Amino acid sequence: MREVRTVKVQGLRAEKREGKQYLSGHVAVFGAVAEIGAGNKMFRERVMPGAFARAIREGQDVRHLQNHDPNRVLGRTSVKTTVLSEDETGLRFETLLPDTSYARDLAVLVDRGDVNEGSFGFECRAGGDRWVKEGGIEIRDLVDVDLFDVSTVTFPAYTGTNAELSQRAMFPDGLPAEIRSRLERPAASAPAPDVRVKESRQRLGVLVAMPARAPEFRAAVQADGTCELSVYGDIGEDFWSFTGGITAKWVRTQLDAAPYKQVRVCINSAGGDAFEAIAIYNVLRAQGRPVAVRVDGLAASAASIVAMAGDTIVMGSNCLMMIHNASDGCYGTADEHAAMADALDTISTAIAQTYVDRTKMPMASVQKLMDAETWMNAADCLAKGFCTEVSAAAKPAEGDEDPEEEMLAMAQSSRSLQAHRNVPERLKAPAVVRVPSVDAALESRRQRLRLAMAR
């Protein structure tokens, strides 16, 4: 099963030699310790010298990508535009960059220090890892792996402050059985974090009290060959109802399920997981067929990123869009908060680039809108370039739910939207009344969150 690890690239540099542009650095460092999991479901991992020796010796076909995007190939070992080697530091790459705009831009960003992280995708074959215990903590040593790709990334695919996101990013094909057994093994006690942040605790308390609303998402291929994807609800894996959620994996599965000529994405979403939204955007842009986006109610936060994937973006005259800087709940030490702040700044810049590509606005103008957490109606979006067309507000057929009422219901029940600071008054959730006779499964989840907050 494929695994991905992201690190700060050691010695990353862009240099010109004989009129050609090269990029080099160490994407894996031997002996560096990574913590995987959280709390009592955590182990440590090290890459050991020789872990990549067989893969290099066999000449495995490894691609060097930008931001994990298969459409942005920087080099490939099979044609020797990327050369991999092991030295005393770790896994080193050197890539002869292509003469493309994205490669030239990347070289400039690396030279300025804006980009300094990378990742490698691998699979641990049988016997390719070994487990040891040091100081009561299990450590996984990687000793022999197959390589799939290395990637230079604008921002990491995961951060240590979000265990669920980290797990999904590091194990895109799911957890290997051996690792799952270790993560799920109960422990007598878990160490408390160094610092608990009061604001994060309060926010969790508010979210626990909110009623759960499962996302509504479906797909169908129409008679004209249009694959219609309805994205109604928060983007990302659904923690609250365990329905799977609106993810890039779900989108890819629908697109692979049947022949289609074009894609229509219908959106009514308050946002959610920015990384998942970026992945959905990339899946839609990479599939090669026309994409039409229709905003049926709200495209806020992460949902606005998905909306930018459309060749055309149509908004009803009564619809809204919101863009803002990346945000996350975080607790931990002062250093961990500082690291999260740096990561959020980098993520916001990457998201802003998506808006710049669509609207052709200057980066500074887009960032100003994001700084202000800007809510836009359809006319605003058309004027600024966030949509291509405004349509008359749809009138519901007899027996159908009013789109305006559906948007309000979705927004008022969205945990991600209610966490924002400038939510329009009509979209704010009403005061929550706690009801003792709640659904048993939901109450169980609430109790687990309360226990986590009390540690």
PEZI-V651702 format. One record per residue. N is the residue number from 1. RES is the residue in one letter. D_CENTER is the distance of its C-alpha to the mean C-alpha in Angstrom with 1 decimal. Layout:
n=N res=RES d_center=D_CENTER
n=N res=RES d_center=D_CENTER
This chain:
n=1 res=M d_center=19.7
n=2 res=R d_center=17.1
n=3 res=E d_center=15.5
n=4 res=V d_center=13.4
n=5 res=R d_center=14.3
n=6 res=T d_center=13.3
n=7 res=V d_center=16.2
n=8 res=K d_center=18.0
n=9 res=V d_center=20.2
n=10 res=Q d_center=23.8
n=11 res=G d_center=26.1
n=12 res=L d_center=23.8
n=13 res=R d_center=26.1
n=14 res=A d_center=26.9
n=15 res=E d_center=30.6
n=16 res=K d_center=33.0
n=17 res=R d_center=35.8
n=18 res=E d_center=38.5
n=19 res=G d_center=36.6
n=20 res=K d_center=33.4
n=21 res=Q d_center=30.0
n=22 res=Y d_center=28.6
n=23 res=L d_center=25.4
n=24 res=S d_center=25.8
n=25 res=G d_center=24.6
n=26 res=H d_center=23.9
n=27 res=V d_center=20.5
n=28 res=A d_center=21.7
n=29 res=V d_center=24.3
n=30 res=F d_center=26.9
n=31 res=G d_center=27.4
n=32 res=A d_center=24.4
n=33 res=V d_center=23.3
n=34 res=A d_center=19.7
n=35 res=E d_center=19.4
n=36 res=I d_center=17.4
n=37 res=G d_center=17.2
n=38 res=A d_center=18.7
n=39 res=G d_center=22.1
n=40 res=N d_center=24.5
n=41 res=K d_center=21.9
n=42 res=M d_center=21.4
n=43 res=F d_center=22.7
n=44 res=R d_center=22.8
n=45 res=E d_center=22.4
n=46 res=R d_center=24.3
n=47 res=V d_center=24.6
n=48 res=M d_center=28.3
n=49 res=P d_center=30.6
n=50 res=G d_center=31.2
n=51 res=A d_center=27.9
n=52 res=F d_center=27.3
n=53 res=A d_center=31.1
n=54 res=R d_center=31.5
n=55 res=A d_center=28.5
n=56 res=I d_center=29.9
n=57 res=R d_center=33.5
n=58 res=E d_center=32.7
n=59 res=G d_center=31.1
n=60 res=Q d_center=27.9
n=61 res=D d_center=26.2
n=62 res=V d_center=23.1
n=63 res=R d_center=21.2
n=64 res=H d_center=19.9
n=65 res=L d_center=16.9
n=66 res=Q d_center=15.2
n=67 res=N d_center=11.4
n=68 res=H d_center=11.6
n=69 res=D d_center=13.0
n=70 res=P d_center=16.2
n=71 res=N d_center=17.8
n=72 res=R d_center=17.9
n=73 res=V d_center=20.1
n=74 res=L d_center=21.8
n=75 res=G d_center=24.1
n=76 res=R d_center=25.2
n=77 res=T d_center=27.4
n=78 res=S d_center=29.5
n=79 res=V d_center=30.9
n=80 res=K d_center=30.9
n=81 res=T d_center=28.8
n=82 res=T d_center=26.7
n=83 res=V d_center=28.8
n=84 res=L d_center=27.5
n=85 res=S d_center=29.8
n=86 res=E d_center=30.2
n=87 res=D d_center=32.1
n=88 res=E d_center=32.8
n=89 res=T d_center=29.5
n=90 res=G d_center=27.1
n=91 res=L d_center=25.5
n=92 res=R d_center=26.3
n=93 res=F d_center=25.3
n=94 res=E d_center=27.2
n=95 res=T d_center=26.2
n=96 res=L d_center=28.5
n=97 res=L d_center=26.3
n=98 res=P d_center=27.0
n=99 res=D d_center=28.7
n=100 res=T d_center=25.8
n=101 res=S d_center=24.5
n=102 res=Y d_center=21.0
n=103 res=A d_center=22.6
n=104 res=R d_center=25.1
n=105 res=D d_center=22.6
n=106 res=L d_center=20.6
n=107 res=A d_center=24.0
n=108 res=V d_center=24.7
n=109 res=L d_center=21.4
n=110 res=V d_center=22.1
n=111 res=D d_center=25.7
n=112 res=R d_center=24.9
n=113 res=G d_center=22.5
n=114 res=D d_center=19.5
n=115 res=V d_center=17.6
n=116 res=N d_center=18.4
n=117 res=E d_center=15.7
n=118 res=G d_center=15.4
n=119 res=S d_center=14.5
n=120 res=F d_center=16.6
n=121 res=G d_center=16.3
n=122 res=F d_center=19.2
n=123 res=E d_center=21.1
n=124 res=C d_center=23.6
n=125 res=R d_center=26.8
n=126 res=A d_center=29.5
n=127 res=G d_center=31.0
n=128 res=G d_center=28.3
n=129 res=D d_center=27.4
n=130 res=R d_center=29.7
n=131 res=W d_center=29.5
n=132 res=V d_center=31.6
n=133 res=K d_center=32.0
n=134 res=E d_center=32.6
n=135 res=G d_center=33.4
n=136 res=G d_center=32.5
n=137 res=I d_center=28.9
n=138 res=E d_center=27.9
n=139 res=I d_center=26.7
n=140 res=R d_center=25.4
n=141 res=D d_center=26.8
n=142 res=L d_center=25.4
n=143 res=V d_center=28.7
n=144 res=D d_center=28.3
n=145 res=V d_center=25.1
n=146 res=D d_center=24.5
n=147 res=L d_center=22.3
n=148 res=F d_center=20.1
n=149 res=D d_center=18.5
n=150 res=V d_center=17.9
n=151 res=S d_center=15.4
n=152 res=T d_center=15.8
n=153 res=V d_center=12.6
n=154 res=T d_center=12.4
n=155 res=F d_center=10.1
n=156 res=P d_center=9.2
n=157 res=A d_center=6.3
n=158 res=Y d_center=7.5
n=159 res=T d_center=10.4
n=160 res=G d_center=13.5
n=161 res=T d_center=13.6
n=162 res=N d_center=11.2
n=163 res=A d_center=12.8
n=164 res=E d_center=11.1
n=165 res=L d_center=7.6
n=166 res=S d_center=9.6
n=167 res=Q d_center=11.5
n=168 res=R d_center=9.1
n=169 res=A d_center=7.8
n=170 res=M d_center=11.4
n=171 res=F d_center=13.0
n=172 res=P d_center=11.4
n=173 res=D d_center=15.0
n=174 res=G d_center=15.6
n=175 res=L d_center=17.6
n=176 res=P d_center=20.9
n=177 res=A d_center=23.9
n=178 res=E d_center=25.2
n=179 res=I d_center=22.2
n=180 res=R d_center=21.7
n=181 res=S d_center=25.4
n=182 res=R d_center=25.0
n=183 res=L d_center=22.0
n=184 res=E d_center=23.8
n=185 res=R d_center=27.2
n=186 res=P d_center=28.5
n=187 res=A d_center=29.6
n=188 res=A d_center=32.6
n=189 res=S d_center=30.7
n=190 res=A d_center=27.5
n=191 res=P d_center=27.7
n=192 res=A d_center=27.0
n=193 res=P d_center=24.6
n=194 res=D d_center=26.5
n=195 res=V d_center=25.9
n=196 res=R d_center=24.9
n=197 res=V d_center=24.0
n=198 res=K d_center=26.1
n=199 res=E d_center=23.8
n=200 res=S d_center=20.9
n=201 res=R d_center=23.5
n=202 res=Q d_center=24.9
n=203 res=R d_center=21.6
n=204 res=L d_center=21.0
n=205 res=G d_center=24.6
n=206 res=V d_center=24.1
n=207 res=L d_center=21.2
n=208 res=V d_center=23.2
n=209 res=A d_center=26.1
n=210 res=M d_center=24.4
n=211 res=P d_center=25.1
n=212 res=A d_center=22.4
n=213 res=R d_center=21.7
n=214 res=A d_center=20.1
n=215 res=P d_center=18.0
n=216 res=E d_center=20.1
n=217 res=F d_center=18.7
n=218 res=R d_center=20.9
n=219 res=A d_center=21.7
n=220 res=A d_center=25.1
n=221 res=V d_center=26.8
n=222 res=Q d_center=29.5
n=223 res=A d_center=33.0
n=224 res=D d_center=32.3
n=225 res=G d_center=29.5
n=226 res=T d_center=26.6
n=227 res=C d_center=23.6
n=228 res=E d_center=22.7
n=229 res=L d_center=19.4
n=230 res=S d_center=19.7
n=231 res=V d_center=16.5
n=232 res=Y d_center=18.3
n=233 res=G d_center=16.5
n=234 res=D d_center=13.4
n=235 res=I d_center=10.1
n=236 res=G d_center=8.5
n=237 res=E d_center=10.8
n=238 res=D d_center=14.0
n=239 res=F d_center=15.4
n=240 res=W d_center=18.6
n=241 res=S d_center=20.1
n=242 res=F d_center=18.6
n=243 res=T d_center=18.6
n=244 res=G d_center=15.5
n=245 res=G d_center=13.6
n=246 res=I d_center=12.1
n=247 res=T d_center=9.5
n=248 res=A d_center=9.3
n=249 res=K d_center=11.8
n=250 res=W d_center=14.0
n=251 res=V d_center=14.1
n=252 res=R d_center=15.0
n=253 res=T d_center=17.6
n=254 res=Q d_center=19.2
n=255 res=L d_center=19.6
n=256 res=D d_center=21.1
n=257 res=A d_center=23.4
n=258 res=A d_center=26.0
n=259 res=P d_center=27.3
n=260 res=Y d_center=26.3
n=261 res=K d_center=27.3
n=262 res=Q d_center=24.8
n=263 res=V d_center=21.8
n=264 res=R d_center=21.9
n=265 res=V d_center=18.9
n=266 res=C d_center=20.3
n=267 res=I d_center=18.3
n=268 res=N d_center=19.2
n=269 res=S d_center=16.2
n=270 res=A d_center=15.9
n=271 res=G d_center=12.1
n=272 res=G d_center=9.8
n=273 res=D d_center=6.1
n=274 res=A d_center=5.1
n=275 res=F d_center=1.4
n=276 res=E d_center=3.8
n=277 res=A d_center=6.3
n=278 res=I d_center=6.0
n=279 res=A d_center=6.3
n=280 res=I d_center=9.0
n=281 res=Y d_center=10.5
n=282 res=N d_center=10.9
n=283 res=V d_center=12.4
n=284 res=L d_center=14.7
n=285 res=R d_center=15.8
n=286 res=A d_center=16.5
n=287 res=Q d_center=18.6
n=288 res=G d_center=21.5
n=289 res=R d_center=23.0
n=290 res=P d_center=23.5
n=291 res=V d_center=20.9
n=292 res=A d_center=22.3
n=293 res=V d_center=20.3
n=294 res=R d_center=22.4
n=295 res=V d_center=21.5
n=296 res=D d_center=23.6
n=297 res=G d_center=23.2
n=298 res=L d_center=20.2
n=299 res=A d_center=17.1
n=300 res=A d_center=15.8
n=301 res=S d_center=12.9
n=302 res=A d_center=9.6
n=303 res=A d_center=12.3
n=304 res=S d_center=13.9
n=305 res=I d_center=11.2
n=306 res=V d_center=11.8
n=307 res=A d_center=15.4
n=308 res=M d_center=15.6
n=309 res=A d_center=15.4
n=310 res=G d_center=18.9
n=311 res=D d_center=22.0
n=312 res=T d_center=23.6
n=313 res=I d_center=22.3
n=314 res=V d_center=24.9
n=315 res=M d_center=25.0
n=316 res=G d_center=27.7
n=317 res=S d_center=30.0
n=318 res=N d_center=29.1
n=319 res=C d_center=25.3
n=320 res=L d_center=23.0
n=321 res=M d_center=19.9
n=322 res=M d_center=18.3
n=323 res=I d_center=16.3
n=324 res=H d_center=15.8
n=325 res=N d_center=14.4
n=326 res=A d_center=11.3
n=327 res=S d_center=12.5
n=328 res=D d_center=12.3
n=329 res=G d_center=15.1
n=330 res=C d_center=16.5
n=331 res=Y d_center=19.7
n=332 res=G d_center=21.4
n=333 res=T d_center=23.7
n=334 res=A d_center=24.3
n=335 res=D d_center=22.8
n=336 res=E d_center=19.6
n=337 res=H d_center=19.4
n=338 res=A d_center=20.3
n=339 res=A d_center=17.6
n=340 res=M d_center=14.9
n=341 res=A d_center=16.7
n=342 res=D d_center=16.5
n=343 res=A d_center=12.8
n=344 res=L d_center=12.3
n=345 res=D d_center=14.9
n=346 res=T d_center=13.3
n=347 res=I d_center=9.9
n=348 res=S d_center=12.3
n=349 res=T d_center=14.3
n=350 res=A d_center=11.7
n=351 res=I d_center=11.0
n=352 res=A d_center=14.8
n=353 res=Q d_center=15.4
n=354 res=T d_center=14.0
n=355 res=Y d_center=16.6
n=356 res=V d_center=19.2
n=357 res=D d_center=19.0
n=358 res=R d_center=19.7
n=359 res=T d_center=22.2
n=360 res=K d_center=23.9
n=361 res=M d_center=24.3
n=362 res=P d_center=24.6
n=363 res=M d_center=21.7
n=364 res=A d_center=23.7
n=365 res=S d_center=24.3
n=366 res=V d_center=20.7
n=367 res=Q d_center=19.8
n=368 res=K d_center=22.9
n=369 res=L d_center=21.6
n=370 res=M d_center=18.3
n=371 res=D d_center=20.3
n=372 res=A d_center=22.5
n=373 res=E d_center=19.9
n=374 res=T d_center=21.7
n=375 res=W d_center=22.5
n=376 res=M d_center=24.0
n=377 res=N d_center=26.3
n=378 res=A d_center=26.6
n=379 res=A d_center=29.3
n=380 res=D d_center=27.4
n=381 res=C d_center=24.5
n=382 res=L d_center=27.1
n=383 res=A d_center=28.8
n=384 res=K d_center=25.8
n=385 res=G d_center=24.4
n=386 res=F d_center=21.3
n=387 res=C d_center=23.2
n=388 res=T d_center=26.0
n=389 res=E d_center=28.2
n=390 res=V d_center=29.2
n=391 res=S d_center=30.9
n=392 res=A d_center=33.3
n=393 res=A d_center=32.0
n=394 res=A d_center=32.2
n=395 res=K d_center=35.0
n=396 res=P d_center=34.3
n=397 res=A d_center=36.6
n=398 res=E d_center=39.1
n=399 res=G d_center=37.4
n=400 res=D d_center=33.8
n=401 res=E d_center=31.8
n=402 res=D d_center=31.8
n=403 res=P d_center=28.5
n=404 res=E d_center=29.0
n=405 res=E d_center=29.6
n=406 res=E d_center=26.6
n=407 res=M d_center=24.4
n=408 res=L d_center=26.0
n=409 res=A d_center=25.7
n=410 res=M d_center=22.0
n=411 res=A d_center=21.4
n=412 res=Q d_center=23.8
n=413 res=S d_center=22.2
n=414 res=S d_center=18.6
n=415 res=R d_center=17.6
n=416 res=S d_center=14.8
n=417 res=L d_center=17.3
n=418 res=Q d_center=20.1
n=419 res=A d_center=18.5
n=420 res=H d_center=18.9
n=421 res=R d_center=22.2
n=422 res=N d_center=23.6
n=423 res=V d_center=23.2
n=424 res=P d_center=26.2
n=425 res=E d_center=29.0
n=426 res=R d_center=29.1
n=427 res=L d_center=25.5
n=428 res=K d_center=25.9
n=429 res=A d_center=26.3
n=430 res=P d_center=29.9
n=431 res=A d_center=31.1
n=432 res=V d_center=30.2
n=433 res=V d_center=33.2
n=434 res=R d_center=32.8
n=435 res=V d_center=34.5
n=436 res=P d_center=35.8
n=437 res=S d_center=35.7
n=438 res=V d_center=32.0
n=439 res=D d_center=30.5
n=440 res=A d_center=30.9
n=441 res=A d_center=27.4
n=442 res=L d_center=25.8
n=443 res=E d_center=28.3
n=444 res=S d_center=27.4
n=445 res=R d_center=23.7
n=446 res=R d_center=25.0
n=447 res=Q d_center=27.3
n=448 res=R d_center=24.7
n=449 res=L d_center=22.7
n=450 res=R d_center=26.1
n=451 res=L d_center=26.9
n=452 res=A d_center=23.8
n=453 res=M d_center=24.7
n=454 res=A d_center=28.3
n=455 res=R d_center=27.7
